[in-house]
Amino acid sequence: METSIEDVARDTGGGAPPAEPPVESPAAAGPATVADPAGAGDPAGAGDPAEPPVPVAQVPASLSPSRAGDFMQCPLLYRFRVIDRLPEKPSEAATRGTLVHAVLERLFDAPAAERTAPRAKALIPGQWDRLKETRPEVGELFADDPDGERLAGWLGDAERLVERWFTLEDPSRLEPAERELFVEAELESGLRLRGIIDRVDVAPTGEVRIVDYKTGKAPRPEYAEGALFQMKFYALVVWRLKQVVPRRLQLVYLGSGDVLTYDPVVADLERVERKLLALWDAIRLATETGDWRPRPTKLCGWCDHRAHCPEFGGTPPPYPLPVRPAASG
Ligand code: SF4
């Protein structure tokens, strides 16, 4: 699967995008873990608020497109993010993606006729302030930029992405049914799927369109299938929740000014479901055995966990969950 680093960063959790739902709720985390023997599941590390948060090990209990993407990219990366919950630094690319998403979402608060590019760009400073309030760590991105030059360039890039959106869609003609919609569905197998859909449009005829914004560039055609995986995942969840197959899946690439659409059919969603069940089996096996293999790719250059990765001479932290030996043969 080829996609841009920027979207990998935002969509797979690099820089801890706030749009990503918590991987598990403590109640759903299954057996108590070594690191969380009481099952309290307080990831903030209850106790002295002056202490930095202590990561709490988690047993995977649900799957989002981002985490499924992590496992497909590198099982060890999945472990570091979902089970060890190792902290990651925010990145400029991921944070810009979060900022642009917030601006596009908030623009729909305005009456249709006022949803203009100047108005959208005017939302950027306020949304940036809000982001710094809710996630103070993103302010550190520009701590070494006393004259604000780099920040100004970064905000300028965000403006250009927002501006490009108006060449691809006309928000004055859209009335989204939902924005930043959290969805969750349980399959018959018990696997819970969850995620956040950027925008859901519903036509007067009842047809549903699922829209996702990407701040990176569109993939080459031979990699489009990988890019659509996330959208088919959402379509499967919507189908399971509402018994309606979305009419259209739409990826809006602000980085390159492209729109990729796909009209799914039931067979597509059944295929994705089978793939996710197989993926979940592999995740459960790795969870039980503690056998999480690194899978190096060019994306390793963007991985925050190289210091813990054997591919880069590092050692993973002790595995925090009980293990059973892998079956032989
Ligand atoms: S550095 Fe590469 S191989 Fe190692 S954990 Fe990160 S993504 Fe996986």
Boltz pocket constraint, residues with backbone or C-beta under 6 A from the ligand:
constraints:
  - pocket:
      binder: B
      contacts: [[A, 73], [A, 74], [A, 76], [A, 77], [A, 293], [A, 294], [A, 295], [A, 296], [A, 297], [A, 299], [A, 300], [A, 303], [A, 304], [A, 305], [A, 306], [A, 309], [A, 310], [A, 311], [A, 312]]
      max_distance: 6.0
